[in-house]
């Protein structure tokens, strides 16, 4: 209920951390094989102790155990991602579950709480059948919690509550009604609105430890804002272990009592407290007069059924798990379906490829292939002319188109950083704050050194434009170009021989040979350029694809895989949260057929 922790809870935390499980191996140390502690939790003697239940608590079973295990896993998986203050309530619930599990499963601890003058001590005495708690006009009357146990074996529970032996009582012996209340431990709490701060602190602490609560209100203070805002509204999820009793109806008439009770139900409904009406599980609401005894037998009967059901500790703990899960919901429930799709991964790879210039490298490889083909298969005169143009324009034989601008390195680093930021934002979009931050931190760790790794990768792979392969048909093209050049020389020499008179005159034959060489050279060069276009394009695409895949693998290992690991951890804790939040609880209620419901909640007998 509240964040109050006792000494036992503190010790349990240390044991739980050492053992690594929330129950500290308690299942293996059930009471069947363990002697009772010296504190007084010894088996009670008598006919009522012949049942199969051990004096000490056994393991929680069914859906509750599943939820507790899930909550434990949830806390363990979240310690490095979620602040300890956020997990404190869940840790407290696990500690209290372990502490309550070790104690008596035969007893149900019910606290009577109320405001000053509501008559809770009078009701306490009426249920006991003997004046046990002090009543009177002095306020506050109850200064310390007083315990009333209907059977032996509750010492451990009372030690956990911090109630000393001098404040422990037994009800009046005898009476048929006492047999129905065997196992009940009733606690009279100080006033929750006491002027003494220590009294209010005790109320808050004990409300976090008891199995059920009877809230006693009177016709004057039943609508008190302090009661509804501080207790009933925050504890609305504990309706199944809550009784709300309108006391002092002897001061009202029948009609007035019914009107006040209906108004009380309305206020509880506004507080979100489910009312156990029409057979539905929820809070029990009834009216009585502790002073005159009117309606007290009905309350005793309801308490008897409630105690004999022996499910109050588990129902209280299930409500505590519900409350802890509700507080954790903003930490684990995301908007939409967070994660990285194939499109985001491909876009990240594209951005890295752009940063390292994979496309530019492919284009450069394609240009180099085509240029080498033209050089190898071109006419000597055209190659000589192009070489001369490069020398004249730049003073060297280096192709300026292959030189990277000086600012490209800085631009590439910025592009890599931008790519990482973009993919981390996409992966963390919709995630709860701690997990979104964990994703961004994982991406940032991967981005550290990624530009250098990409530079080293590209250097290792080498420049594809520096080593283009030579097709098998290039020698034939070169030979054809040599033949065309020889024809030009042959035709020229033939003409010169005719001019000097060495050969017989005849212009047609040498001119045709020379023209064939002059025209054939460019034709061979053009044919080679056309033939090399397809292979050059494929070579450039292959160079781009190889570099892109290498860069994508580097980015995946350094950035995407850590992000995916964080998202996988989030999915794991999300699954544990769904289990801990009680997804199976509704099914268990239906299967239980309404077991443990508290029955009718109308006014007590005599008021209708």
Phi, psi and omega in degrees: 000292176250174186274026181286137181235133176260182183295322179298321179298323179294317179295321180298326180298316179296319178295319181297320180293324180288321183279333180085001177225153187293331184268357177056036179074020185293332181298324181283350182240052180293163186292340182299331180244024185225132179290157180290144179289166182290348183291352177115001179279054177270153179299133179282147179264149179135167183298329184288352183261014182272002181283179187275351183286133176285160177293319178273153183291144174263192182286145171291145183235175174065217185295326181297316179298318178299318181293320179295317177298318179295321178294322177296314177297322180299313180295317181297319180286344187257355188300324182271357182246331186243141181297146183298329180297326180289326182271359186298316182295319177297320177296322179296319179297318178296319178296316180293325177297316178295318181294315181291329181295327182284345186261183190301129173270354181273346186248149175237121182267118181239126179260142173256116184238152179180176181272173178299128177080009181282344179091024181290324178292324176296318177295322177302313179293324180294321178289326179286333183079009180204143178296106180250312182264140182289134177236157179163184183275343181292134183237133353281143181281313181272112182263338181218150179296139180242135185250142178228114183246130182274353179207164180286166174096008182259010184298319180298319177297318181289328174296319178298324178284348180077028179264118183291164183299328182291346180251021177252131185231167172239146180288173179297128184292150176090173179098137181292332182291334182294329181294331178286338183260011177300128183100353179277133171239111185258131183243124174268110184273157170297169180293133181288343177251025181299148176288344180271120183299323181298327178294314180296323178296322178295319178300312181298320181293313184288329177296337177277357185238336184283165181274331182205165183224137169252111178270121180257121178237158179242167183300341182269326188244012183295338179257017182301127182297326181298320179293313185286319185280328184269332187236299189296317181291312178296334183259024182299330180289349180262028186299326184292342178243032183234132170246136174239116187246122173273107184266169174065035178287350175295342178278352184242160171279172182300312182293318180296321179297319178295320179295317179295319180295319177297321178293325176296318177298321179298316180296319178296321177296321177293330177285351183089011181277119177290134181261133182281065180250154178059036177078002180275147177292141180167191183287146176268126180237126179206168181240150180197177173229106180294334182287315181267347181088359180291125180084351180293319178301323178296320178294319178298320180295316178296318178297320179299313178296320181297317182288317182292337176296328174058031176246001184300315179302318181290321179293322176296317180293322177298322177293323176297320178295321176301315182295318179296319179294323179296322178291330181274350185306314180298341183274339187237345183261122184259161174271119180080209182239088182291155178147182180246120175271175180298326180296317179295320179296317180295319179295323176297316178297322178297319181293320177293320178297321177294323181295322180271358178074041181296318180295318179295322179294321177295317178296320179296319178296320178295317180295319181296318178300312182295319180295319179296323178296318180294320179295316184288325187253359182278168179289148179300324183293322180290321178294321178296321180294316180296320177299318179296319179297319180294319179296317182290323183282324188234351178075012179205171179267010182274135179283115183294341181290341180270356181271133180276140175301155184295331184272002184295325182298314178296318179296320180296318178299315179297322179293322177296313179298319178295321178297319179293316179299319182295314182290326177291323177295320179293320181289327183269355181296126179088348179286150171300156188312305183299323183281327173297319178295321179296321178295315180296321178293320177297319178294321180294321177296322178290328181288338180291111181090359179295317178302319179294321179296321178293321177299316180295323180296312180295324178293322179294320181289334180082170181272116179296338180284345183275347184218058179288142180287163179252123178297157182293335183273357180299317179301323179295320179293320178295320178296321178296321179293325176295320179297317179297322179292318178296324177296321178297314179294321181296315179296320180295315179295325178298315179294318180297319179297323177290324181294317182279353177089008179289322181247160180289145182295148179165094188285333189297312185295309180294325179295319179296320179295317181294316179297321178300318178291319182293317181282324183293327180300305177298327178295319177296318179297318179294318179296320178294319179297321178291321182289329184275350185298312180295306178301323179296318179296317179294323178295317178295319178295320179294320177297318178296316181296318180297314180293321179297316180295320179295317179294319179297321178295319178296314178295324179293316181293324186270330187239305187292320180295315174300322177296316179298324178295318177294319178295323177294320177297320179296319179298322179296313181290330177295319177296318178295323179294318178300317179293315182293331183283356171098039179295334181263002186290322180297318179298321180293325177296315180296318180295328181286349177063029177083020181300135176087006178291152193265001173086194184299150182232026178280182183295160182293166182299142179096348180259353179250000000 
